[in-house]
């Protein structure tokens, strides 16, 4: 069971993933709204993932990776 609040190292990983998604999205000149449409997620969800305000599921990360044209693992590098 996760601790509350989450340890810093977990939040740092969340930030790294959010930063990577934003970088890949911007490289493809996609807006958050466009990425949301491609994934079926809401723009607000994309926003929260990019800002590390939201711990998302592997399912959502797989949708985002596919929309960005990368393997899911690329979101973690």
C-alpha positions in Angstrom: 0.0 0.0 0.0 1.4 3.4 -0.9 2.5 5.8 1.8 0.8 9.2 2.1 2.4 11.4 1.0 4.4 9.5 -1.6 8.2 9.4 -1.3 10.1 12.0 -3.2 11.7 9.5 -5.5 8.2 8.4 -6.7 7.2 12.0 -7.4 10.5 12.5 -9.2 9.8 9.6 -11.5 6.3 10.9 -12.1 7.8 14.3 -13.1 10.3 12.7 -15.4 7.5 10.8 -17.3 5.4 14.0 -17.5 8.3 16.0 -18.8 9.1 13.3 -21.4 5.5 13.2 -22.6 5.4 17.0 -22.9 8.8 16.9 -24.8 7.6 14.2 -27.3 4.2 16.0 -27.7 5.9 19.3 -28.5 8.4 17.7 -30.9 5.4 16.5 -32.8 3.8 20.0 -32.6 0.7 18.6 -30.9 -1.3 20.5 -28.4 -2.6 18.9 -25.3 -6.1 19.0 -26.9 -4.8 17.2 -30.0 -3.0 14.5 -27.9 -6.2 14.1 -25.8 -8.2 13.5 -29.0 -5.7 10.9 -30.3 -5.8 9.0 -27.0 -9.4 9.3 -26.0 -8.3 11.0 -22.7 -9.4 14.4 -21.6 -7.2 17.4 -22.1 -7.3 17.9 -18.4 -5.9 14.4 -17.8 -3.0 15.1 -20.3 -2.3 18.4 -18.5 -2.3 16.7 -15.1 0.0 13.9 -16.3 2.5 16.3 -17.8 2.6 18.4 -14.6 2.9 15.2 -12.5 -0.2 16.1 -10.6 -1.7 12.7 -11.4 -0.4 9.2 -11.1 -1.8 7.6 -14.2 -2.2 4.0 -15.2 -0.1 1.9 -17.5 -3.2 1.8 -19.8 -3.2 5.6 -20.2 0.6 5.6 -20.8 0.2 3.0 -23.5 -2.5 5.1 -25.2 -0.2 8.2 -25.0 2.8 6.3 -26.3 0.9 5.0 -29.3 -0.5 8.4 -30.1 3.1 9.8 -30.0 4.4 7.0 -32.2 6.8 5.5 -29.6 7.0 2.4 -27.5 5.7 2.8 -23.9 9.2 2.3 -22.5 10.3 5.5 -24.4 8.2 7.5 -21.9 10.6 6.4 -19.1 13.9 7.3 -20.8 
